[in-house]
């Protein structure tokens, strides 16, 4: 049942009420109007969430989706030293690891046997990487598991692979697609403002190159996700401008499947531990996280239907709240999660499908398993308690952890520069 907002708007701040009423009329709100929503306090704060939830309901209904997938972060060795990243290791460090292709394939095969439809492949940028590494990984996975969806390689990795291959971005993306890449993660975006990027991740992919790679992928029929890392040194205007930039890209290409706000995990992040930047924050507060998801839903209305929350960063109970503040997707089961975990996230690396379904039902919504392109594979009614293969796994330690992985000798990174 739709809410009659007129009585609620009557007693609210006039400017905020006008913006929210405009959003409910499916009209696009400007960046300045979105910025005003971040000032909402008291009753207006809750109104922003209610409007975001109403728009969510109109766009995607009462279904909460999730994908059964596995993350494979095959190396933590990286030539970049981003201030927010606690995952990467310099090639000289003993904790560097590099999974051989046969181990990557083994992990993908194990996930597929447990019901996964997707493997998400992302990693560091090793200094001596062969230009065809990413292609070879995909070819070997597809050779053994042709039906698995490869969601692989961020724009940063695409740029690096193209550079190592001495080829153009377009040609390299074509090669990846032919090798088996189905979609790209829209990560390495952080905040799409160059001066800010130069502070938190100097030398990282530029805004210009990120946008070029995303647009090129979309025009080639390769869908991507879109992300934003918030809660560090960015302003609210930086966030709004970032979302507006994604909205403009989507108008042009239609290639984004979802938007994922990613709260900064501070505890092990180098730029926080060493207080590199004055005023650096410990990620977004609870109210800030709620508003960020809600404003994203309102800004992206008519353009990106799916707003995904990160249970790894927010935890299970906050994730339930976010599903009432504009989000509609729980993300993936992950099985392995190294990047947020290494930064200090304490919410684990595996969320079983039955747990996602339980939490979805607890807030009176309908759980559904989807694939990477948001095609619904199975909608679960309230009486469907059947477990999948991943739900039946009792010993989660079989999947290993990041803390264990960096200590396994056979996977230790071999520094060719020492030879």
Legacy VTK file of the C-alpha trace (Angstrom):
# vtk DataFile Version 3.0
C-alpha trace
ASCII
DATASET POLYDATA
POINTS 419 float
0.000 0.000 0.000
1.396 3.400 -0.982
1.797 6.076 1.669
-0.069 9.387 1.428
2.805 11.786 1.966
0.765 15.011 1.773
0.021 15.245 5.530
3.661 14.420 6.313
5.014 17.037 3.922
2.652 19.678 5.330
4.511 19.828 8.640
8.022 19.272 7.226
10.719 21.718 6.173
9.311 23.295 3.024
12.418 22.928 0.851
13.017 19.282 1.752
9.323 18.458 1.334
9.338 20.039 -2.126
12.386 18.015 -3.192
10.891 14.772 -1.920
7.557 15.477 -3.571
9.407 16.097 -6.819
11.198 12.753 -6.430
7.904 10.954 -5.838
6.660 12.446 -9.115
9.535 10.588 -10.823
11.243 13.850 -11.708
15.012 14.025 -11.583
16.379 15.919 -8.613
19.446 18.097 -9.142
22.769 17.732 -7.341
21.979 20.813 -5.235
18.631 19.340 -4.252
20.253 16.035 -3.344
22.811 17.900 -1.266
19.988 19.522 0.664
18.638 16.067 1.592
21.890 15.323 3.413
20.967 18.176 5.794
17.755 16.431 6.839
17.355 16.061 10.592
14.547 15.017 12.917
11.261 14.183 11.130
12.726 15.220 7.757
15.506 12.640 8.188
12.919 9.886 8.476
10.938 11.316 5.573
13.953 10.932 3.285
14.095 7.251 4.222
10.362 6.787 3.727
10.460 8.358 0.270
13.476 6.265 -0.725
11.643 3.146 0.441
8.518 4.130 -1.496
10.555 4.663 -4.681
12.251 1.301 -4.112
8.859 -0.350 -3.812
7.664 1.213 -7.066
10.790 0.240 -8.969
11.480 -3.305 -7.799
8.637 -4.310 -5.509
9.002 -6.258 -2.270
11.600 -8.756 -3.470
15.097 -8.705 -1.946
17.649 -10.327 -4.228
21.011 -11.993 -3.642
23.533 -13.896 -5.735
25.373 -17.067 -4.748
28.958 -16.226 -5.615
32.574 -16.539 -4.546
35.263 -13.882 -4.391
38.686 -14.924 -5.637
41.277 -12.263 -4.822
44.156 -14.159 -6.385
47.019 -11.893 -5.282
47.575 -9.136 -2.755
50.808 -7.929 -4.378
50.319 -4.478 -5.869
52.379 -1.700 -7.396
49.945 0.897 -6.016
49.916 2.087 -2.417
46.440 3.507 -1.905
45.863 5.147 1.451
42.611 3.299 2.097
43.868 -0.194 1.226
45.072 -2.592 3.920
44.857 -5.586 1.579
47.790 -4.940 -0.759
51.430 -5.818 -0.131
54.572 -4.527 -1.776
56.429 -7.129 -3.852
59.221 -7.168 -1.249
56.971 -8.129 1.654
56.812 -11.680 2.988
53.011 -11.621 3.293
52.569 -11.342 -0.457
50.721 -14.265 -2.067
49.823 -15.263 -5.607
47.396 -18.081 -6.357
48.354 -20.223 -9.362
45.717 -20.591 -12.059
44.943 -24.191 -11.064
44.057 -22.996 -7.533
41.835 -20.246 -8.927
40.043 -22.831 -11.063
39.745 -25.180 -8.083
38.074 -22.467 -6.038
35.714 -21.640 -8.894
34.840 -25.326 -9.351
34.195 -25.792 -5.630
31.909 -22.748 -5.614
30.002 -24.002 -8.664
29.487 -27.386 -7.024
28.017 -25.565 -4.013
25.514 -23.719 -6.174
27.399 -20.528 -7.066
26.471 -18.924 -10.368
29.250 -16.314 -10.267
32.909 -15.924 -9.415
34.150 -12.403 -8.759
37.813 -12.065 -9.648
39.800 -9.035 -8.506
43.303 -8.650 -7.155
46.336 -6.452 -6.734
48.558 -5.338 -9.600
51.785 -7.391 -9.440
54.834 -5.668 -10.956
55.885 -8.517 -13.244
52.443 -9.537 -14.520
52.159 -11.041 -17.979
49.751 -9.148 -20.194
47.699 -12.274 -20.907
47.296 -13.376 -17.263
43.685 -12.244 -16.899
42.712 -13.841 -20.192
44.380 -17.128 -19.308
42.633 -17.262 -15.929
39.254 -16.790 -17.609
39.944 -19.297 -20.352
40.914 -21.966 -17.828
37.829 -21.314 -15.692
35.491 -21.424 -18.688
37.185 -24.536 -20.061
36.264 -26.475 -16.936
33.116 -24.595 -15.856
31.558 -23.096 -18.990
28.325 -22.079 -17.226
29.897 -20.019 -14.438
29.560 -16.242 -14.783
32.889 -14.412 -14.562
32.452 -11.022 -12.923
36.015 -9.947 -13.219
38.590 -7.174 -13.255
38.021 -3.615 -12.139
38.703 -0.664 -14.451
42.065 -0.318 -12.678
42.934 -3.894 -13.634
41.671 -3.426 -17.189
43.919 -0.386 -17.583
46.879 -2.292 -16.148
46.230 -5.336 -18.330
45.997 -3.176 -21.442
49.253 -1.459 -20.507
51.057 -4.774 -19.881
49.714 -6.032 -23.201
50.698 -2.888 -25.113
47.189 -2.608 -26.495
44.294 -0.167 -26.410
41.546 -0.300 -23.796
38.987 -1.247 -26.441
41.083 -4.075 -27.849
41.920 -5.360 -24.403
38.292 -5.405 -23.321
37.463 -7.313 -26.491
40.129 -9.880 -25.602
38.742 -10.234 -22.075
35.228 -10.709 -23.412
36.412 -13.391 -25.827
38.310 -15.095 -22.994
35.140 -15.394 -20.907
34.632 -12.191 -18.916
30.885 -11.619 -18.659
30.659 -8.444 -16.549
33.057 -6.046 -14.810
32.984 -4.845 -11.198
32.653 -1.068 -11.191
35.138 -0.785 -8.353
38.311 1.370 -8.162
35.882 4.298 -8.386
36.221 5.501 -4.762
35.161 9.130 -5.357
35.199 10.317 -8.960
36.914 13.613 -8.207
40.517 13.883 -9.398
41.938 16.228 -6.721
40.468 13.995 -4.018
41.810 10.836 -5.678
45.240 12.438 -5.837
45.120 12.686 -2.046
43.817 9.255 -1.046
45.269 7.179 -3.890
47.947 9.034 -5.878
48.813 7.184 -9.069
45.550 5.229 -9.098
43.430 5.152 -12.247
42.248 8.650 -13.173
38.611 9.706 -13.327
39.001 10.139 -17.087
40.312 6.603 -17.589
37.746 5.067 -15.234
34.903 6.666 -17.173
36.449 5.689 -20.524
36.770 2.038 -19.540
33.246 1.863 -18.122
31.695 3.496 -21.184
33.729 1.340 -23.564
32.686 -1.831 -21.734
29.024 -0.816 -21.807
29.142 -0.058 -25.530
30.638 -3.509 -26.109
27.757 -5.158 -24.264
29.713 -5.748 -21.060
27.599 -4.630 -18.104
29.235 -3.316 -14.949
28.309 -2.472 -11.411
28.933 1.004 -9.988
30.320 1.859 -6.558
31.281 4.728 -4.274
33.549 4.644 -1.225
32.428 7.191 1.356
33.117 8.184 4.949
36.776 9.255 4.733
37.735 12.836 3.725
35.152 13.493 1.020
32.426 16.110 1.388
28.715 15.530 0.869
29.054 17.490 -2.356
31.725 15.029 -3.514
29.280 12.175 -2.926
26.431 13.872 -4.731
28.649 14.813 -7.689
29.889 11.205 -7.860
26.360 9.794 -8.003
25.366 12.444 -10.549
28.312 11.427 -12.746
27.200 7.792 -12.613
23.675 8.904 -13.513
24.934 10.716 -16.604
26.919 7.663 -17.699
23.824 5.502 -17.246
21.741 7.862 -19.360
24.263 7.470 -22.149
24.985 3.743 -21.969
22.414 1.980 -19.761
25.144 -0.447 -18.750
25.123 -0.274 -14.939
23.304 -3.136 -13.239
23.449 -1.688 -9.734
24.922 0.944 -7.431
26.788 -0.065 -4.269
27.708 2.517 -1.599
30.784 1.247 0.251
31.440 2.582 3.739
35.126 3.261 4.454
36.564 0.616 6.803
39.105 2.632 8.748
40.807 0.564 11.433
43.636 -0.906 9.340
43.619 1.618 6.494
47.077 3.233 6.248
45.772 6.767 5.712
43.723 6.489 8.918
46.291 4.703 11.073
48.969 7.251 10.198
46.559 10.228 10.211
47.733 11.223 6.737
44.803 13.588 6.200
43.453 16.103 8.666
39.879 15.395 9.646
39.811 11.830 8.286
36.721 10.020 9.558
36.071 6.480 10.806
33.644 5.740 8.023
30.068 6.981 7.922
27.918 6.975 11.064
24.711 4.968 11.184
22.552 7.925 10.165
25.045 8.911 7.467
24.972 5.405 5.990
21.172 5.416 5.922
21.020 8.815 4.243
23.654 7.875 1.670
21.697 4.844 0.510
18.426 6.763 0.526
19.764 9.740 -1.420
21.340 7.347 -3.936
17.968 5.653 -4.473
16.271 9.032 -4.954
18.946 10.404 -7.314
19.166 7.254 -9.409
15.417 6.754 -9.758
14.451 5.992 -13.388
18.059 5.089 -14.207
19.551 2.393 -11.931
16.941 0.115 -10.386
19.124 -1.845 -7.986
20.760 -0.411 -4.876
22.951 -2.967 -3.143
24.163 -2.684 0.442
27.425 -4.225 1.657
26.727 -6.635 4.509
30.488 -7.119 4.866
30.922 -3.461 5.774
27.628 -2.783 7.557
26.786 -6.020 9.323
23.576 -7.985 9.180
21.251 -5.814 11.281
22.261 -2.562 9.597
21.774 -4.321 6.269
18.174 -5.025 7.250
17.672 -1.341 8.022
19.163 -0.341 4.677
16.584 -2.523 2.951
14.036 -0.110 4.440
16.000 2.932 3.289
16.111 2.323 -0.456
18.263 -0.778 -0.909
16.833 -3.906 -2.503
19.813 -6.225 -2.951
21.841 -8.148 -0.367
24.802 -8.673 -2.674
26.587 -12.016 -2.705
27.391 -14.879 -0.385
31.091 -14.147 -1.119
32.493 -17.302 0.558
35.892 -15.576 0.612
36.329 -11.878 1.341
39.790 -10.440 1.737
39.714 -6.728 1.006
37.279 -5.456 3.662
38.426 -8.121 6.116
42.047 -7.000 5.860
40.927 -3.409 6.464
39.309 -4.407 9.760
35.764 -5.459 8.917
34.503 -7.926 11.520
31.383 -9.267 9.829
32.869 -12.415 8.302
33.479 -13.620 4.789
30.496 -15.891 4.135
26.781 -15.275 4.453
24.805 -18.392 3.621
21.704 -18.084 1.414
19.438 -19.370 4.182
20.657 -16.562 6.449
19.923 -13.968 3.768
16.448 -15.444 3.330
15.850 -15.437 7.090
16.858 -11.774 7.444
14.744 -10.822 4.452
11.667 -12.507 5.877
12.248 -10.872 9.276
11.474 -7.497 7.676
8.473 -8.919 5.771
10.093 -8.969 2.366
10.406 -11.762 -0.206
13.840 -13.349 -0.826
14.944 -14.318 -4.335
18.138 -15.734 -5.745
19.302 -13.855 -8.844
22.146 -14.081 -11.292
24.684 -11.326 -11.949
22.405 -9.601 -14.469
19.520 -9.509 -11.982
17.490 -12.204 -13.661
15.591 -13.971 -10.877
16.464 -17.644 -10.693
14.187 -18.576 -7.785
11.687 -16.688 -5.648
11.217 -18.212 -2.180
7.774 -18.168 -0.616
7.404 -18.098 3.147
7.002 -21.867 3.369
10.094 -22.691 1.299
12.784 -23.734 3.771
14.809 -25.958 1.451
18.574 -25.637 1.789
21.034 -25.387 -1.078
24.447 -27.036 -1.129
26.181 -23.990 0.372
23.662 -23.949 3.224
24.644 -27.513 4.093
28.320 -26.676 4.640
29.023 -27.065 8.359
32.758 -26.428 8.382
33.307 -22.985 6.885
37.021 -23.191 7.675
37.398 -25.347 4.545
37.302 -22.129 2.516
40.268 -20.631 4.351
40.758 -16.993 5.305
42.916 -14.056 4.343
44.923 -14.379 7.573
45.711 -18.004 6.697
46.303 -17.364 3.008
49.172 -14.916 3.536
51.002 -17.593 5.564
50.729 -20.523 3.115
54.210 -21.130 1.745
53.150 -22.741 -1.522
51.154 -19.627 -2.456
53.832 -17.140 -1.402
54.604 -14.554 -4.043
57.935 -15.155 -5.762
59.711 -11.865 -6.360
61.311 -12.215 -9.791
63.296 -9.040 -9.174
65.429 -10.927 -6.675
66.535 -13.512 -9.219
LINES 1 420
419 0 1 2 3 4 5 6 7 8 9 10 11 12 13 14 15 16 17 18 19 20 21 22 23 24 25 26 27 28 29 30 31 32 33 34 35 36 37 38 39 40 41 42 43 44 45 46 47 48 49 50 51 52 53 54 55 56 57 58 59 60 61 62 63 64 65 66 67 68 69 70 71 72 73 74 75 76 77 78 79 80 81 82 83 84 85 86 87 88 89 90 91 92 93 94 95 96 97 98 99 100 101 102 103 104 105 106 107 108 109 110 111 112 113 114 115 116 117 118 119 120 121 122 123 124 125 126 127 128 129 130 131 132 133 134 135 136 137 138 139 140 141 142 143 144 145 146 147 148 149 150 151 152 153 154 155 156 157 158 159 160 161 162 163 164 165 166 167 168 169 170 171 172 173 174 175 176 177 178 179 180 181 182 183 184 185 186 187 188 189 190 191 192 193 194 195 196 197 198 199 200 201 202 203 204 205 206 207 208 209 210 211 212 213 214 215 216 217 218 219 220 221 222 223 224 225 226 227 228 229 230 231 232 233 234 235 236 237 238 239 240 241 242 243 244 245 246 247 248 249 250 251 252 253 254 255 256 257 258 259 260 261 262 263 264 265 266 267 268 269 270 271 272 273 274 275 276 277 278 279 280 281 282 283 284 285 286 287 288 289 290 291 292 293 294 295 296 297 298 299 300 301 302 303 304 305 306 307 308 309 310 311 312 313 314 315 316 317 318 319 320 321 322 323 324 325 326 327 328 329 330 331 332 333 334 335 336 337 338 339 340 341 342 343 344 345 346 347 348 349 350 351 352 353 354 355 356 357 358 359 360 361 362 363 364 365 366 367 368 369 370 371 372 373 374 375 376 377 378 379 380 381 382 383 384 385 386 387 388 389 390 391 392 393 394 395 396 397 398 399 400 401 402 403 404 405 406 407 408 409 410 411 412 413 414 415 416 417 418
